[in-house]
Amino acid sequence: MKYLLNQFLTSKVKCMAWLLVLGVQVFAARVCAQSFSGSGIIPKPVVELRQSGSFLIQKTTRLYVAGAMKRSTSFFDQYLEDLSGFSLLRSNKAEPKGINLIVDAGLNLKSEAYLLDVSSQNITIKAIDERGLFYGLQSLVQLIRNKGKVITVPGYHIEDAPRFAYRGMHLDVARHFFSVEVVKKWLDVLAFYKINTFHWHLTDDQGWRIEIKKYPLLQSRSAYRNETLIGHKRANPHRFDGKRYGGYYTQEEIKDIVAYAAARQITTIPEIEMPGHAQAVLAAYPNLGCTGGPYQTATYWGVFDDVFCAGNEETFHFLEGVLDEVIPLFPSAYIHIGGDECPKIRWHDCPKCQKRIKEEKLKDEHGLQSYFIARMERYLNAKGKKIIGWDEILEGGLAPDATVMSWRGLEGGIAAAKLKHDVIMTPEKFLYLDYYQSLNKSEQIAAGGYLPLRKVYDYEPMPAELNAEEQQYIKGVQANVWSEYLDDASKAEYMIFPRVIALAETAWSAKAQKDYPDFLARLLANGRFLKKLNYSTAYYDIACESVDAAKGFKLSTDLPNAEIHYTLNGKNPGMTSQIYRSLIVIDNTGTLKAQLFKAGKPVGKLFEQPIVKSMASGKKVILNTAGQGNYNIDPQRLTNGIQGSYLYNNGEWLGLSGGDFEAIVDLGEEKTVREVGINTLNYQWQKMHPPKLLVVEVSTNEQSFKEVSRQTVFSQEGINRILHQLHPVQARYVRIKASNVGVIPDGFYGAGTKAWLMLDEIIVN
């Protein structure tokens, strides 16, 4: 916590200086004058009532602490000393003109809740447990104002309690390793915003990060890989850096971090992956795989066919030996055992696994996974622990007392809750912090997809599909930080903050109290606590939306009171460029450029949006089959002038899982057509395959169609921009048909599952 305390700057002068660095001169004054509603605390309290006056903290102020709560108060003591140069003297009784911290089990409060009262006479925090007191103190720190050495707290009555008991952040250290100091630094910030669970992803194909003394090869071999992929895994061919990479935490370091987190009211849950994501282990202990190897610690990102052999008793003896050393290091009631992305190919071909399936009377390899998880659960239960697993542990039947982390969507969490299993909601579409947070081309490399701050904040963890009884099994919510593309702490911080703070408010504050503009204002004021983090301001970025290709394009930004200047002539906008005031009508294909300005100076990054205009723009689109899942978009987006980008979750791509595409565009009248185009996405690493066949047909009456072109090869990695030149033909209706590859063939990621067919922006000229 000392890291945060050392960063605390509350004077209006210093706050304005911080915001000026970001180029937000005018807004700075408003933020520092509390343009937000209420106290400005993050997460937003349940009840916050402004009271008259303020309390002055000075050398003579006494601090009364009921009970021995040194851990909770030590951070507050350190904060005041760093801020003022003095410590508060302790009192042995409640102080009518001091600060009183009281834990009273008889109060009508739940665990972690607190009451905070600030008047001109005194400050009182009450809770039924030390956690509640700790969180009350974090809120008090956010309330404190100082001007020089004058320290005041505005009068407030606050009643506060968390919405969810589990409020978590996951951190993957297997793909890239973060030092003890960095992990502690982040734990400070999590605690400050009332995150209470640290899910520590310690093992995976690319590295084993925890010392296990019984198996020394885990340290000497599994903790290191020969080299690391350069750039994105979608690139073809793959390139590598040729440098050995790795590291691990000793058991003493593990104990240190776990204790550090606990002192900040954070429970640490370790994840030891099984039965998949085991390649690093197999590199050291090849006898635990189905083929016997040879194996190597993975050097690139993805899912690998080689997993723990479920038919081999040695596998279970090994994992039990590992867990015997893990369990004493983590006081948490839970151990996370992974259970995700376990291919069944090796099991299908392995005599030992097939023998296990037969002997245990299992239905298939999915049943074998369920056997594996249930067996490890029994072992951990016997040691006094419960298990958590990713939602794949539902496959083949769920282990009796398992908690499910729903990551692939909402469906896993809904299914588990209906089965009366505890659930942590962590869907990748809303809570994977390795997704891009901006559409700007200058963003650092990320896994893929698009997850801006607002989308994180607006996520509602309680599925509407559950009734009141079933909703009680939704225990909490968690953001996940996967580190494939986060090869240093600075890059990781840029992706984590402030999106995890948005998650903190979702996890703590009541649904009815959430308000994004108010949160953003409080976040900007709270930036004083995060000054030395590589803190992203991507939420300033300009967004472009096609209201209707004929009516025009809408620009917006979350930065209050900013001017947007734009150009359509290819030049970068300046202060003399057109100011955005209403929909921009664009008649020709070109690039819309825009820039935010504050007090006459540019803020944030240059925005560029290619606009495609054709005879199809804004025309009616009729689909044979609607899109599915995250890609069930309005058909009119196929002719809205904004093409789907390499960020496949930006809302422009229509996707079909296993199915074929057919769309008819009505041009409104018969016209001469000379070319027809559409874009398709070839991201095989994301199960997105180009069509087997694409056919263009035309008609004058929507009854009889004539084929005018076809294509079977789409070799471009990423976006294939298809534009067929035709012999001039008269047509009112243009039909495009694309055949899905169906089931992904062997040798490709996701083999045996349905392929996604992704399409966007129909062009007719």
Disulfide bonds with the S-S distance in Angstrom:
Cys15-Cys32 2.24
